[in-house]
């Protein structure tokens, strides 16, 4: 049997940015995140996939804007107010979300594997399900695989 002291030595912590899409909480590895900004003007670009809304000027640099609702096939019901700017494979990309709420340290013990046996659920974009208990409230956060989501973007 493993003692609590031994468990804490093997626990890995992951910093996760938690954000919302239609009230559902999602998370990404915070090491990718560079900034979180209010949504500004988007310049539309022709002949791009429907989930790419266009580009925006971010401190003098042109950055593509990905609508995560569209990318994940989630119907949008709430206003998209923020862009989360990430750096992945040397490219800055902005992700449009409803709300960015917090950065949390998540223990590896709080991350469950996605339900791969479930019919109709595409788990390619999911790294796991985070289960939290905050002040008598249970929360489930879907931990997204950002590399997979953005893999076929450009």
N, C-alpha and C positions, 0 to 999 in steps of 0.2 A: 504494500500500500504506500502511495506517495504522500508525504506530509505536505502541509500548506507551504512551508518554507521551500521545499523542493519544487513545488508547483510554481511559486513566484519566481524562482530562478529560471525556469524554462519558458515562462510567459514572454511573448513578444508583444510589444505595443506598436500600433499603427496609428499615425495621426490621420484623421479622416475629416474632410470638409463635408458637412451635412447641408443639403439644400432641398428645396421642395419643388415638385412638379405636380400641380393640381392637389396640393395638400398632402401628398405622399412624400415621405422622406427618402432621399437617396444620398449616397455618399461616394466620394472618390478619394483616392490617396492624396493627401494634402501636399505631398512633395512635388506634385505636378503644378500646383496652383501658384501663380505669380501675383495676381491682383483680383479683386472683386470690385466692379464698377457699376454705377447706375447705367442703364441702357441709354445710349446716345443715338444719333442719326446713323442709320444703316443705308449704305449705297448698294442697290441691287445690281447683281451681275447676271448677264444672260447665260443660258446654256449650262447651268450648274444643277446638281441634284436638288430636289425639292426641300431637303432638310438644311441646305446651305442658303441662308437668307440673303447673303451678300457679304460686304466687307465694311469695316468701320475704321476710323482713324483713332489709333491708340498711341498717344504721345508721339505723333509724327510718323507712326508706322502703320501700314495697312495690314489689318488682321481679319481673317475670315470669321463669320458669325454662323455657328451651328445651332439650330433650334433643336434642343434635346427632346422636346415633345415629338416633333416629326421624326427624328432619328430613331426614337424608341417606339414609334407608333402609339403614342399616347395622345388622346384627344385633349386639346387645350381648352380649359374652362376658366382659367384665371389669367390675369394680366402678367405678361413677362416683363419684369422690371430690372433684372440684373444680368450682367455678363460676368462669368467666371473665366478669367484668362489663364490658360494652362500652357505649359511648355512641354511638348512631347516630340521626341525625335528631332530636336533642334528647331521646331516650328511653334510659333505662338498661334493659338487658336482660342477664340472666345466661345463660350457655351452659354446660351440663353436659358435662364431659369426664372421661376417665379420669385423665389426668395432664397438667400443664402443665410443660414441660421447660426451655425456654430462650427468650431473646429474641436474635435474630441479625440482623446487618447482612447483607443479601442484595444482591448486585450484580445489575443488570438482565441481565447476561450469564449469570447462573446460572438465570434463569427461562425455561423453554421453554413454547411454546404447548401447550395441551391437544390431544390427538389428536382433532380434530373429525371426521375421516373414519372413526373407529372406530364400528362398529355397536353399539348397545346402551349406549353411554356418554353420559350426560346431562352435557354440559360447561357448562350454564348457570350452575352454581354454582362453577365452577372458573376462576380467573384465570390459572393456569399450573402447571407442574410445576417444582419447584426441585431441581436436581441438585447435591449436595454431595459432596465427598470429604474425610472427616475421618479422620486417622490410619489410612490404608490401608483405610478402610471407605467404601463408597459409600452415600449416603442419597438417597432421593427423598421430597420433602415436597410434598404437594398443597396449593397455595396457593388458599384458598377466597375466593370473592367474597361477603363478608359482607353487603353491601347487597342482593344478589340473594337470598341465603338468608333474610334477615329481611324482605324486601319484602312478602310477603303474610301476615306474622305477625299484624298488628293491623289 
